[in-house]
Structures are given as C-alpha cells and as structure tokens.
C-alpha cells in the first residue's frame, strides 16, 4: 500500500493551493475539485509549493485545467512547480503551462520564422 498522504486542495481569492503527492491512485478527488472550481473562476493561480511526489496524472490534471481556462478565454498560472513535475510537463510538451518570461511564453522568434 502507498504511504503518501492524500492530496488536499484549498481555494482562497482566486488561488488554488495543492498539497501532498499527486499520483494516479489518489488524484481523482483533487482533480475533480480543481476542475469544478476552475469552471466558476476567471484567471486561476495554482500554487504547487506543497506538492510532493507526482506522476503523469498530475500533468493530465493541469492540462485539463489549462484547456478549460483556454476555452473560457482565461489564464491558468502555475506557481512553485517543483523539478520533477516541471520535467514531466516538459516531456509532455506542455512547457507553455510553466511560469516564464513573457517572451518565452509567447515564443517570439525561433520557431515562428519561416
């Protein structure tokens, strides 16, 4: 049995703070809560400072939330993304979700030419 604590989600002033490990075995309740909340919010900040060990289900949850925000013409902003989760996000080609300088997010230059 997995000993990692169940993840939790707290909402306050347009900010979602997630704590605990985010794995396929325990992510469903938090994912459901986050998406339900995202539907009702405008721009949403997700603070991942308290997130521990994560697998690709965490990336799937964040990608679903980002897709929802894009459909609503709102923004999803991720804060405090730890190295392991950051790597997974990059592996899945979702770098645009990661915080960065505006010019990096907009992608001016490199690939746009041609």
C-alpha positions in Angstrom: 0.0 0.0 0.0 1.1 3.5 -0.7 2.0 5.5 2.4 1.9 9.0 0.8 -0.7 11.3 2.3 -3.8 12.1 0.4 -3.5 15.4 -1.5 -5.6 18.3 -0.5 -6.8 21.4 -2.2 -7.6 24.8 -0.6 -9.1 27.7 -2.5 -8.6 31.4 -1.5 -9.0 34.6 -3.5 -8.7 33.0 -7.0 -5.8 30.8 -5.9 -5.8 27.0 -5.6 -3.2 25.6 -3.2 -2.5 21.9 -3.7 -0.6 19.8 -1.1 0.5 16.2 -1.0 1.6 13.7 -3.6 -0.3 13.7 -6.9 -0.4 10.1 -8.2 -2.9 8.1 -10.3 -4.0 6.2 -7.1 -5.1 9.4 -5.2 -5.6 12.3 -7.6 -9.2 11.9 -8.6 -10.8 13.9 -5.8 -8.4 16.8 -6.1 -8.7 16.8 -9.9 -12.5 16.9 -9.7 -12.4 19.7 -7.1 -9.9 21.7 -9.2 -11.9 21.4 -12.4 -15.2 22.2 -10.7 -13.6 25.3 -9.2 -11.9 26.4 -12.4 -15.3 26.4 -14.3 -16.5 29.1 -11.8 -13.3 31.2 -11.7 -11.7 33.6 -14.1 -8.0 33.5 -14.2 -6.7 30.9 -11.8 -3.5 30.6 -10.0 -2.4 27.1 -8.9 0.2 27.0 -6.2 2.1 23.7 -6.2 4.6 24.5 -3.4 3.1 21.8 -1.2 3.1 19.1 -3.9 5.3 16.1 -3.3 5.9 13.1 -5.4 3.9 13.3 -8.7 3.3 11.2 -11.7 1.8 11.9 -15.2 -1.7 12.1 -13.7 -0.7 15.4 -12.2 0.3 16.7 -15.7 -3.0 15.4 -17.1 -5.0 17.2 -14.4 -3.1 20.5 -15.1 -3.5 20.1 -18.8 -7.3 19.6 -18.4 -7.5 22.7 -16.3 -5.5 24.7 -18.8 -7.7 23.5 -21.7 -10.8 24.6 -19.7 -9.3 28.0 -18.9 -8.4 28.5 -22.6 -12.0 27.7 -23.6 -13.2 30.3 -21.2 -10.5 32.7 -22.5 -9.0 32.9 -19.0 -5.5 32.1 -17.9 -4.1 29.3 -15.7 -0.9 30.3 -13.8 1.2 27.7 -12.1 3.4 28.7 -9.2 6.1 26.9 -7.3 6.4 23.9 -9.8 9.0 21.5 -8.4 11.7 20.0 -10.6 10.1 16.5 -11.0 6.7 17.9 -12.1 8.4 20.5 -14.2 10.3 17.7 -16.1 7.1 15.8 -16.6 5.4 18.9 -18.0 8.3 19.4 -20.4 8.3 15.7 -21.5 4.7 16.0 -22.5 5.4 19.2 -24.5 3.3 21.5 -22.3 6.0 24.0 -21.5 3.6 26.8 -22.1 2.0 26.0 -18.7 5.2 26.7 -16.9 5.9 30.1 -15.5 8.4 32.1 -17.5 9.3 35.4 -19.0 6.5 36.7 -21.3 8.8 36.5 -24.4 9.4 32.8 -23.6 5.7 32.1 -23.3 4.8 33.9 -26.4 7.5 32.2 -28.4 8.6 35.2 -30.4 11.2 34.4 -33.0 12.8 30.9 -33.2 10.0 28.6 -34.5 7.7 31.4 -35.8 10.1 32.3 -38.6 9.7 30.7 -42.0 
